[in-house]
Amino acid sequence: MQKLKGHNVKRIVLFVATNFAVIIVINVVLNILCVLLGIKVHGSGIYSLLLLAAVVGFTGSVVSLIMSKTLALNSVNGQIIGQPKTAAEAWLLNTVANLSSQWNISMPEVAIYDSPEPNAFATGATCNSSLIAVSTGLLHGMSQDEVEAVLAHEMAHIGNGDMVTMTLLQGVVNTFVFFGACRIAEAVSRNDDSEVSYNTYYMASMILQITFGFLASLIVMWFSRHREYRADAGAARLVGAPKMIAALQRLKGEVSHLPAGMSAMGIASEAADSLFSTHPTLDNRINHLRNM
C-alpha cells in the first residue's frame, strides 16, 4: 500500500510539473508569434482574445489526439499485429473483431507491448480509426474471460467516443484558462493612467494560468473518473458484469507503469480516491458494477 501511495504522489507531481511546462512552452511560443506578427495579447478586444484563446487552447489537444496512436505505440514500443503468429494473437484479434462488431464500428488496430504488468489502453482520433494495445502481462497473467472483459472495457471507451470528448473538454478548459488569465492580468496590471505594464501583465498572466490550470485539471480528472464507470458498464453489457468484476479483482495490488502522459488511458486504477485520480478505486468500480 505504501508503494501505491508513493506512486500516486509521484504521478501527481509529474502531472502538475507537466502542466506547468506546457504553460511555459505555450507562452513562449505565443509571445514569439505575437512579436513576429505584431499582435498584442493585452489590449485586444474580448472577441479577438477569445478567438486567440481558443486557438491556443485547442491546438495542442487536437494535435495530440491526431498523433495519439503513433505517440502511444512509440512510448511503449508496441507492435501492431498484422498476421497473427500464435494462437493467443489469433484469439486476441478475433475477440476485438467480435466486440467491435457489437459496437458497429470499424475493427481497431491491435497491438501488443512487452510489460509484466497487466494493462491495456485504447486511443485514436475517431471511433473508426482507433487502436487497442495490451501488455504481455495481461495476456499471460489473466484468464481469457478476464482479458475479454478488459478488451470490452477498452472497446467501450472507443464506442463512447471518450478520446474525442476528453480532447474537446481539455480544449475548452484550456481556452477559458488562457482567456480568464489574460483578462484578469490586464485588469490588475493597469496603472492610474490606464496603461498596462508589460512586465506586470505577463507575470500576472503566468501565475493566473498556472492557478486556473491547476483548478481546471480537477474538472478533467473528474470526467476521466466518470468515463471509467461508463466504460465498465459498457463492458458489462457486452460480456457480463461477472467477467468485468473478475478482471478488476485481478488488478488489485497492481501499479501502472505506463508513461505519465498515458496514465489516464490504462485499465489500471488508483489505490485511493483523489481529486487528481484518473480512475476511481477498484473497489468503487466493483461496487458500481454490483449495484447496476
PEJOUR-V228906 format. One record per residue. N is the residue number from 1. RES is the residue in three letters. PSI is psi in degrees with one decimal (999 if undefined). D_CENTER is the distance of its C-alpha to the mean C-alpha in whole Angstrom. Layout:
# PEJOUR-V228906
n res psi d_center
N RES PSI D_CENTER
N RES PSI D_CENTER
This chain:
# PEJOUR-V228906
n res psi d_center
1 MET -40.6 25
2 GLN -38.8 25
3 LYS -41.5 23
4 LEU -40.3 20
5 LYS -42.7 21
6 GLY -37.7 21
7 HIS -42.2 18
8 ASN -41.8 16
9 VAL -44.9 18
10 LYS -41.1 17
11 ARG -39.9 13
12 ILE -42.6 14
13 VAL -44.0 16
14 LEU -39.3 14
15 PHE -48.5 11
16 VAL -43.1 14
17 ALA -39.5 16
18 THR -45.1 13
19 ASN -38.0 13
20 PHE -44.8 17
21 ALA -40.1 17
22 VAL -43.7 15
23 ILE -42.4 17
24 ILE -48.2 20
25 VAL -45.4 20
26 ILE -43.6 19
27 ASN -39.3 22
28 VAL -48.2 24
29 VAL -43.1 24
30 LEU -42.4 24
31 ASN -41.4 27
32 ILE -45.0 29
33 LEU -41.0 28
34 CYS -38.3 30
35 VAL -46.1 33
36 LEU -37.3 33
37 LEU -3.5 33
38 GLY 32.6 35
39 ILE 138.8 33
40 LYS 122.1 33
41 VAL -49.3 29
42 HIS 139.5 32
43 GLY -5.3 34
44 SER 153.4 32
45 GLY 159.7 33
46 ILE -38.8 30
47 TYR -36.6 29
48 SER -41.9 29
49 LEU -39.6 27
50 LEU -40.3 25
51 LEU -44.4 25
52 LEU -40.5 24
53 ALA -38.1 21
54 ALA -40.5 19
55 VAL -46.6 20
56 VAL -43.6 18
57 GLY -37.8 16
58 PHE -24.0 15
59 THR -53.6 16
60 GLY -41.8 13
61 SER -44.2 10
62 VAL -43.0 12
63 VAL -41.8 14
64 SER -40.0 10
65 LEU -45.5 10
66 ILE -37.2 13
67 MET 7.1 13
68 SER -40.7 10
69 LYS -46.9 13
70 THR -45.3 15
71 LEU -41.9 13
72 ALA -46.0 11
73 LEU -42.7 15
74 ASN -35.1 16
75 SER -27.2 14
76 VAL 3.1 16
77 ASN 44.6 19
78 GLY 152.1 18
79 GLN 122.3 21
80 ILE 137.0 21
81 ILE 117.5 24
82 GLY -86.9 27
83 GLN 124.5 30
84 PRO 135.6 29
85 LYS -15.5 32
86 THR 167.5 32
87 ALA -34.8 32
88 ALA -40.7 29
89 GLU -38.8 27
90 ALA -42.9 29
91 TRP -40.5 28
92 LEU -47.5 24
93 LEU -42.2 25
94 ASN -38.6 27
95 THR -44.1 25
96 VAL -39.6 22
97 ALA -41.8 24
98 ASN -43.0 26
99 LEU -40.7 23
100 SER -33.9 22
101 SER -32.9 25
102 GLN -30.7 25
103 TRP -9.3 22
104 ASN 43.8 24
105 ILE 164.4 22
106 SER 148.6 22
107 MET 122.8 22
108 PRO 157.7 18
109 GLU 145.5 19
110 VAL 131.3 19
111 ALA 156.4 19
112 ILE 138.3 20
113 TYR 150.1 19
114 ASP 112.7 21
115 SER 137.4 20
116 PRO -20.7 22
117 GLU 142.9 20
118 PRO 111.3 19
119 ASN 163.7 15
120 ALA 158.3 14
121 PHE 159.4 11
122 ALA 145.1 10
123 THR 177.2 9
124 GLY 153.7 12
125 ALA -28.8 13
126 THR 166.8 15
127 CYS -32.1 16
128 ASN 11.1 19
129 SER 71.2 17
130 SER 175.3 15
131 LEU 137.1 14
132 ILE 126.1 15
133 ALA 138.1 15
134 VAL 150.2 17
135 SER 156.9 18
136 THR -31.2 22
137 GLY -33.8 22
138 LEU -46.6 21
139 LEU -37.5 24
140 HIS -21.0 26
141 GLY -4.3 25
142 MET 157.9 25
143 SER 166.0 27
144 GLN -36.3 27
145 ASP -41.0 26
146 GLU -41.2 24
147 VAL -40.6 22
148 GLU -39.4 23
149 ALA -42.0 21
150 VAL -43.6 18
151 LEU -38.8 18
152 ALA -35.5 18
153 HIS -46.5 15
154 GLU -36.6 13
155 MET -34.1 16
156 ALA -38.3 15
157 HIS -44.0 11
158 ILE -49.2 13
159 GLY -34.4 16
160 ASN -7.8 14
161 GLY 31.9 12
162 ASP -34.6 9
163 MET -42.9 7
164 VAL -43.4 10
165 THR -41.8 10
166 MET -38.9 7
167 THR -45.1 8
168 LEU -42.3 11
169 LEU -44.4 11
170 GLN -39.9 9
171 GLY -41.2 12
172 VAL -47.6 15
173 VAL -36.8 14
174 ASN -40.7 14
175 THR -48.9 17
176 PHE -27.0 19
177 VAL -49.4 18
178 PHE -45.5 20
179 PHE -49.5 23
180 GLY -41.4 24
181 ALA -43.3 24
182 CYS -41.8 26
183 ARG -44.8 28
184 ILE -40.2 29
185 ALA -39.0 29
186 GLU -38.8 32
187 ALA -41.1 34
188 VAL -15.0 34
189 SER 4.6 35
190 ARG 138.3 38
191 ASN -171.2 41
192 ASP -23.0 45
193 ASP 13.1 45
194 SER 21.0 42
195 GLU 143.5 41
196 VAL 126.9 37
197 SER 117.2 37
198 TYR -50.1 35
199 ASN -43.4 34
200 THR -40.7 34
201 TYR -50.8 32
202 TYR -30.9 29
203 MET -47.5 29
204 ALA -39.6 28
205 SER -43.7 26
206 MET -46.2 24
207 ILE -42.9 24
208 LEU -38.4 23
209 GLN -40.9 20
210 ILE -44.1 19
211 THR -49.6 20
212 PHE -36.6 19
213 GLY -38.8 15
214 PHE -45.9 16
215 LEU -39.2 17
216 ALA -30.9 14
217 SER -25.8 11
218 LEU -36.1 13
219 ILE -44.1 12
220 VAL -42.3 9
221 MET -36.4 9
222 TRP -45.5 12
223 PHE -38.8 10
224 SER -42.3 7
225 ARG -41.0 11
226 HIS -40.0 12
227 ARG -24.6 11
228 GLU -40.6 11
229 TYR -42.9 15
230 ARG -39.9 15
231 ALA -38.6 14
232 ASP -43.7 17
233 ALA -39.8 19
234 GLY -40.5 19
235 ALA -40.1 19
236 ALA -37.4 22
237 ARG -30.9 24
238 LEU -45.2 24
239 VAL -5.2 25
240 GLY 139.2 26
241 ALA -38.6 25
242 PRO -38.9 27
243 LYS -41.6 25
244 MET -39.8 22
245 ILE -42.7 23
246 ALA -39.3 25
247 ALA -42.5 22
248 LEU -37.3 20
249 GLN -40.6 23
250 ARG -27.2 23
251 LEU -9.8 20
252 LYS 134.6 22
253 GLY -6.5 22
254 GLU 146.2 20
255 VAL 129.1 17
256 SER 131.6 14
257 HIS 18.8 15
258 LEU 152.1 12
259 PRO 149.7 12
260 ALA -40.1 10
261 GLY -9.7 7
262 MET 4.5 6
263 SER -33.6 7
264 ALA -17.7 5
265 MET -29.4 6
266 GLY 166.6 9
267 ILE -26.0 12
268 ALA 145.0 13
269 SER -174.9 13
270 GLU 154.9 15
271 ALA -27.0 18
272 ALA 150.5 19
273 ASP 140.1 17
274 SER 151.5 16
275 LEU -20.6 15
276 PHE 7.0 12
277 SER 134.1 11
278 THR -21.0 8
279 HIS 150.9 11
280 PRO 166.4 14
281 THR 157.1 17
282 LEU -40.4 18
283 ASP -40.8 22
284 ASN -39.2 20
285 ARG -40.3 18
286 ILE -44.9 22
287 ASN -37.4 24
288 HIS -41.6 22
289 LEU -39.7 23
290 ARG -27.8 26
291 ASN -1.0 27
292 MET 999 26
